[in-house]
Amino acid sequence: QVPLVESGGGLVQPGGSLRLSCAASGIRFSMYAMAWYRQAPGQQRELVATITSVGSTNYVDSVKGRFTISRDDAKNTVSLQMNSLKPEDTAVYFCYAERSRPRLTYWGQGTQVTVSS
C-alpha cells in the first residue's frame, strides 16, 4: 500500500488555478510534517511548501502569495492551492511526509502540472 497518493494535477492556462491533494493512509498522519516538492524536466527536485504537524507553513519565494498549503488531520490529507499559475510552475509535484523519533519519510508518486496556453 502506497502511503501517499497525489491527485489534482493537469493542464491549465497561465493565470489559472489548480488544487493538488495528497491522501495519506497507513501512517499516523497528525505526527508528520508534510511538504510539496516539484521537479521540472532536467532540474533538481525543489521544495515548494511545508506545513508542520501544528500547522506552521513556509514557502519558497517564487510561490509566496500564490500558493497555499493546508492540512486536514481528520481526513489525512494535505493540499496545495495554486493560483496565478505561471509556465515556470510546470513540473511534477510530489507529496512528502516526514516525522522524527522514529525518523520516517515517505514520497508520493507525483502528479503532473502543466501551465501552458
BAFIKOL-593800 format. One record per residue: residue number from 1; residue in three letters; x, y, z of N, C-alpha, C in turn. Coordinates in nm, 3 decimals. Layout:
 num residuo      nx      ny      nz     cax     cay     caz      cx      cy      cz
 NUM     ala       X       Y       Z       X       Y       Z       X       Y       Z
...
***
This chain:
 num residuo      nx      ny      nz     cax     cay     caz      cx      cy      cz
   1     gln   0.085  -0.119   0.000   0.000   0.000   0.000   0.088   0.123   0.000
   2     val   0.058   0.216  -0.092   0.134   0.339  -0.102   0.081   0.436   0.001
   3     pro   0.168   0.485   0.092   0.119   0.573   0.198   0.065   0.706   0.149
   4     leu   0.121   0.760   0.038   0.082   0.892  -0.009   0.039   0.884  -0.155
   5     val  -0.076   0.939  -0.185  -0.127   0.939  -0.322  -0.174   1.079  -0.357
   6     glu  -0.111   1.139  -0.460  -0.147   1.273  -0.503  -0.256   1.269  -0.610
   7     ser  -0.329   1.378  -0.620  -0.428   1.396  -0.724  -0.445   1.544  -0.752
   8     gly  -0.509   1.576  -0.863  -0.543   1.714  -0.891  -0.457   1.784  -0.995
   9     gly  -0.356   1.717  -1.046  -0.275   1.779  -1.148  -0.348   1.789  -1.280
  10     gly  -0.287   1.858  -1.375  -0.348   1.871  -1.506  -0.289   1.985  -1.585
  11     leu  -0.359   2.020  -1.692  -0.319   2.129  -1.781  -0.403   2.252  -1.750
  12     val  -0.337   2.365  -1.731  -0.407   2.489  -1.701  -0.340   2.604  -1.774
  13     gln  -0.417   2.706  -1.810  -0.361   2.822  -1.878  -0.291   2.914  -1.778
  14     pro  -0.194   2.990  -1.824  -0.131   3.088  -1.735  -0.235   3.177  -1.669
  15     gly  -0.215   3.202  -1.541  -0.311   3.280  -1.463  -0.420   3.197  -1.398
  16     gly  -0.428   3.071  -1.434  -0.530   2.983  -1.380  -0.493   2.925  -1.245
  17     ser  -0.579   2.838  -1.196  -0.563   2.777  -1.064  -0.578   2.626  -1.071
  18     leu  -0.510   2.561  -0.979  -0.527   2.416  -0.958  -0.515   2.390  -0.809
  19     arg  -0.579   2.284  -0.767  -0.567   2.241  -0.628  -0.519   2.097  -0.626
  20     leu  -0.402   2.075  -0.570  -0.347   1.941  -0.553  -0.385   1.886  -0.416
  21     ser  -0.412   1.758  -0.412  -0.441   1.692  -0.286  -0.351   1.571  -0.270
  22     cys  -0.321   1.537  -0.147  -0.240   1.421  -0.115  -0.310   1.347  -0.002
  23     ala  -0.348   1.224  -0.029  -0.417   1.142   0.070  -0.319   1.044   0.131
  24     ala  -0.314   1.043   0.263  -0.224   0.953   0.335  -0.301   0.836   0.393
  25     ser  -0.238   0.722   0.394  -0.300   0.604   0.455  -0.192   0.520   0.522
  26     gly  -0.232   0.454   0.629  -0.141   0.362   0.696  -0.034   0.427   0.781
  27     ile  -0.044   0.561   0.800   0.051   0.629   0.885  -0.025   0.716   0.984
  28     arg   0.042   0.753   1.094  -0.020   0.845   1.191  -0.002   0.987   1.139
  29     phe  -0.091   1.025   1.052  -0.075   1.147   0.973  -0.048   1.269   1.060
  30     ser  -0.116   1.281   1.171  -0.104   1.402   1.255   0.037   1.419   1.312
  31     met   0.116   1.313   1.311   0.251   1.319   1.366   0.353   1.367   1.263
  32     tyr   0.310   1.383   1.140   0.402   1.412   1.030   0.398   1.559   0.989
  33     ala   0.516   1.613   0.962   0.525   1.735   0.884   0.507   1.695   0.739
  34     met   0.438   1.780   0.663   0.409   1.750   0.523   0.468   1.858   0.434
  35     ala   0.495   1.819   0.311   0.552   1.916   0.218   0.513   1.881   0.075
  36     trp   0.523   1.980  -0.008   0.511   1.962  -0.153   0.645   2.000  -0.216
  37     tyr   0.693   1.913  -0.302   0.811   1.938  -0.383   0.769   1.938  -0.530
  38     arg   0.854   1.990  -0.615   0.829   1.981  -0.758   0.961   1.958  -0.831
  39     gln   0.948   1.896  -0.947   1.064   1.870  -1.029   1.030   1.893  -1.176
  40     ala   1.096   1.990  -1.235   1.078   2.019  -1.376   1.180   1.936  -1.455
  41     pro   1.153   1.913  -1.584   1.245   1.832  -1.664   1.387   1.888  -1.662
  42     gly   1.482   1.801  -1.634   1.621   1.841  -1.634   1.665   1.921  -1.514
  43     gln   1.576   1.936  -1.416   1.610   2.015  -1.298   1.601   1.930  -1.172
  44     gln   1.664   1.980  -1.065   1.658   1.910  -0.937   1.522   1.930  -0.872
  45     arg   1.487   1.836  -0.787   1.363   1.848  -0.712   1.373   1.968  -0.618
  46     glu   1.268   2.046  -0.614   1.266   2.171  -0.539   1.157   2.170  -0.433
  47     leu   1.191   2.214  -0.312   1.091   2.226  -0.206   1.002   2.347  -0.235
  48     val   0.872   2.327  -0.236   0.777   2.432  -0.268   0.712   2.489  -0.143
  49     ala   0.660   2.401  -0.057   0.587   2.446   0.061   0.591   2.338   0.167
  50     thr   0.589   2.382   0.292   0.587   2.289   0.404   0.480   2.328   0.503
  51     ile   0.433   2.230   0.578   0.340   2.256   0.688   0.376   2.159   0.800
  52     thr   0.396   2.212   0.919   0.433   2.127   1.031   0.312   2.056   1.087
  53     ser   0.336   1.971   1.184   0.226   1.897   1.246   0.132   1.989   1.323
  54     val   0.181   2.109   1.357   0.095   2.204   1.428   0.046   2.317   1.336
  55     gly   0.074   2.304   1.206   0.015   2.396   1.110   0.098   2.515   1.068
  56     ser   0.222   2.522   1.109   0.308   2.631   1.064   0.349   2.605   0.919
  57     thr   0.347   2.710   0.839   0.375   2.695   0.697   0.496   2.775   0.652
  58     asn   0.553   2.730   0.541   0.664   2.802   0.481   0.661   2.776   0.330
  59     tyr   0.711   2.875   0.253   0.705   2.865   0.109   0.836   2.911   0.045
  60     val   0.865   2.853  -0.069   0.976   2.906  -0.149   0.933   3.042  -0.202
  61     asp   1.029   3.133  -0.216   0.996   3.271  -0.253   0.914   3.279  -0.382
  62     ser   0.941   3.193  -0.477   0.877   3.203  -0.608   0.727   3.175  -0.606
  63     val   0.676   3.117  -0.498   0.532   3.087  -0.492   0.461   3.162  -0.381
  64     lys   0.534   3.241  -0.303   0.470   3.315  -0.194   0.363   3.408  -0.250
  65     gly   0.248   3.408  -0.183   0.136   3.490  -0.225   0.051   3.427  -0.334
  66     arg   0.098   3.316  -0.392   0.020   3.248  -0.496  -0.025   3.108  -0.453
  67     phe   0.058   3.039  -0.377   0.028   2.903  -0.333  -0.006   2.901  -0.185
  68     thr  -0.095   2.810  -0.146  -0.130   2.791  -0.006  -0.133   2.642   0.027
  69     ile  -0.056   2.604   0.126  -0.057   2.466   0.172  -0.146   2.456   0.295
  70     ser  -0.221   2.347   0.304  -0.309   2.327   0.420  -0.318   2.177   0.447
  71     arg  -0.364   2.145   0.566  -0.379   2.005   0.603  -0.510   1.984   0.676
  72     asp  -0.564   1.865   0.665  -0.685   1.825   0.736  -0.652   1.692   0.804
  73     asp  -0.619   1.698   0.931  -0.579   1.576   1.001  -0.695   1.478   1.017
  74     ala  -0.816   1.527   1.017  -0.932   1.437   1.027  -0.949   1.353   0.902
  75     lys  -0.906   1.408   0.788  -0.919   1.337   0.662  -0.785   1.281   0.612
  76     asn  -0.679   1.304   0.689  -0.545   1.257   0.648  -0.506   1.309   0.510
  77     thr  -0.529   1.437   0.489  -0.494   1.495   0.360  -0.416   1.625   0.378
  78     val  -0.333   1.653   0.279  -0.265   1.780   0.267  -0.292   1.831   0.126
  79     ser  -0.314   1.961   0.115  -0.350   2.020  -0.014  -0.256   2.134  -0.048
  80     leu  -0.251   2.163  -0.177  -0.175   2.278  -0.224  -0.264   2.352  -0.322
  81     gln  -0.312   2.468  -0.280  -0.392   2.555  -0.366  -0.296   2.643  -0.444
  82     met  -0.302   2.635  -0.575  -0.210   2.709  -0.661  -0.289   2.807  -0.747
  83     asn  -0.264   2.934  -0.726  -0.332   3.040  -0.800  -0.229   3.116  -0.884
  84     ser  -0.281   3.193  -0.980  -0.195   3.275  -1.066  -0.079   3.194  -1.121
  85     leu  -0.111   3.080  -1.175  -0.007   2.989  -1.221   0.069   3.047  -1.340
  86     lys   0.198   3.015  -1.343   0.288   3.062  -1.448   0.348   2.941  -1.522
  87     pro   0.392   2.961  -1.644   0.455   2.849  -1.716   0.571   2.787  -1.639
  88     glu   0.643   2.867  -1.563   0.755   2.814  -1.486   0.713   2.729  -1.367
  89     asp   0.584   2.722  -1.340   0.533   2.630  -1.236   0.515   2.488  -1.290
  90     thr   0.533   2.472  -1.419   0.519   2.340  -1.480   0.621   2.244  -1.423
  91     ala   0.573   2.131  -1.371   0.660   2.033  -1.308   0.575   1.914  -1.262
  92     val   0.643   1.810  -1.221   0.577   1.704  -1.147   0.582   1.743  -1.000
  93     tyr   0.468   1.741  -0.935   0.457   1.780  -0.796   0.445   1.654  -0.709
  94     phe   0.527   1.651  -0.604   0.535   1.535  -0.516   0.494   1.574  -0.374
  95     cys   0.420   1.487  -0.312   0.385   1.500  -0.171   0.492   1.428  -0.089
  96     tyr   0.524   1.484   0.027   0.630   1.429   0.112   0.585   1.435   0.257
  97     ala   0.613   1.328   0.330   0.580   1.322   0.473   0.705   1.287   0.552
  98     glu   0.720   1.352   0.666   0.838   1.328   0.749   0.801   1.339   0.896
  99     arg   0.854   1.248   0.975   0.841   1.259   1.121   0.973   1.219   1.183
 100     ser   0.992   1.260   1.308   1.112   1.224   1.382   1.075   1.137   1.501
 101     arg   1.172   1.062   1.550   1.156   0.981   1.667   1.035   0.888   1.662
 102     pro   1.038   0.783   1.583   1.147   0.747   1.491   1.140   0.829   1.362
 103     arg   1.256   0.845   1.298   1.257   0.918   1.172   1.200   0.830   1.061
 104     leu   1.093   0.880   1.000   1.028   0.810   0.890   0.995   0.911   0.782
 105     thr   1.016   0.875   0.657   0.983   0.963   0.545   0.913   0.884   0.437
 106     tyr   0.824   0.950   0.364   0.752   0.889   0.254   0.737   0.990   0.140
 107     trp   0.737   0.939   0.018   0.711   1.018  -0.101   0.589   0.963  -0.173
 108     gly   0.513   1.055  -0.231   0.409   1.014  -0.323   0.467   0.986  -0.459
 109     gln   0.382   0.945  -0.551   0.428   0.906  -0.685   0.437   1.026  -0.779
 110     gly   0.379   1.138  -0.740   0.385   1.259  -0.821   0.264   1.279  -0.909
 111     thr   0.235   1.407  -0.936   0.126   1.442  -1.026   0.175   1.556  -1.116
 112     gln   0.145   1.547  -1.244   0.195   1.644  -1.342   0.109   1.769  -1.342
 113     val   0.175   1.883  -1.336   0.111   2.013  -1.354   0.176   2.080  -1.474
 114     thr   0.094   2.116  -1.570   0.142   2.184  -1.690   0.069   2.315  -1.707
 115     val   0.145   2.424  -1.713   0.087   2.557  -1.730   0.126   2.606  -1.869
 116     ser   0.027   2.613  -1.956   0.056   2.648  -2.095  -0.070   2.700  -2.162
 117     ser  -0.050   2.792  -2.256  -0.163   2.841  -2.334  -0.178   2.762  -2.463
***
